[in-house]
Amino acid sequence: MSCCGQQRAVLVQGKPTGSQELNIEGAFVNLRFTQKAAVLIRGPVTGRHYQFHGSTSTQRVHAKDAAALIKSGYFERG
């Protein structure tokens, strides 16, 4: 009978770590904040901070964060 630690090791073999997965080239998209207020947002997936200064603010956002931010209704691709 094998211990549970060995079983966990088998499950994670060959998978990239979180930091490796986030460094994929081209993994950023431009997002525009659609509101007039200035905000500081923490990306729900990467934990990165993004600051937007009103509706004219467009910024590169990691694609993994962008999907969740667009769903909020306050951001659009730009």
C-alpha positions in Angstrom: 0.0 0.0 0.0 1.5 3.4 -1.0 1.2 6.5 1.1 -1.0 9.4 0.1 2.1 11.6 -0.5 3.2 9.4 -3.3 -0.2 9.5 -4.9 -0.2 13.3 -4.8 3.2 13.4 -6.4 1.9 11.2 -9.3 -1.0 13.7 -9.8 1.2 16.7 -10.2 4.0 15.3 -12.3 4.5 17.0 -15.6 2.2 19.9 -14.8 3.7 23.4 -14.9 3.8 25.4 -11.7 1.6 28.4 -11.3 4.4 30.8 -12.1 5.5 28.9 -15.2 1.9 28.9 -16.5 1.5 32.7 -16.0 4.7 33.5 -18.0 3.4 32.4 -21.3 4.3 34.9 -24.1 1.2 36.6 -25.5 -0.9 35.9 -22.5 -1.9 39.6 -22.1 -4.9 41.5 -23.6 -5.8 45.1 -23.6 -8.8 46.0 -21.4 -10.6 49.3 -21.1 -12.4 50.3 -17.9 -15.9 51.6 -18.8 -16.6 53.7 -15.7 -15.4 57.2 -14.9 -14.0 56.5 -11.5 -10.4 55.5 -10.8 -9.9 52.0 -9.4 -7.2 49.6 -8.3 -8.1 46.0 -9.1 -6.4 42.9 -8.0 -6.5 40.2 -10.6 -8.6 37.3 -9.4 -6.3 34.6 -10.9 -2.8 36.1 -10.9 -3.1 38.4 -7.9 -1.5 41.2 -10.0 -2.7 44.8 -9.3 -4.1 46.9 -12.2 -4.9 50.6 -11.9 -7.4 52.3 -14.2 -8.0 56.0 -14.3 -11.5 56.5 -15.7 -13.1 55.4 -19.0 -10.1 56.5 -21.1 -7.8 54.1 -19.3 -6.7 51.0 -21.3 -4.2 48.6 -19.9 -2.6 45.2 -20.6 -4.1 42.6 -18.3 -3.1 39.0 -18.0 -5.6 36.9 -20.1 -6.5 34.8 -17.1 -7.6 37.9 -15.1 -9.2 39.5 -18.2 -11.9 36.9 -18.5 -13.2 37.4 -15.0 -12.9 41.2 -15.3 -14.9 41.3 -18.5 -17.6 39.2 -16.9 -18.0 41.9 -14.2 -19.5 44.3 -16.8 -17.0 47.1 -16.0 -14.4 46.2 -18.6 -14.3 45.6 -22.3 -11.6 44.5 -24.7 -9.8 47.5 -26.1 
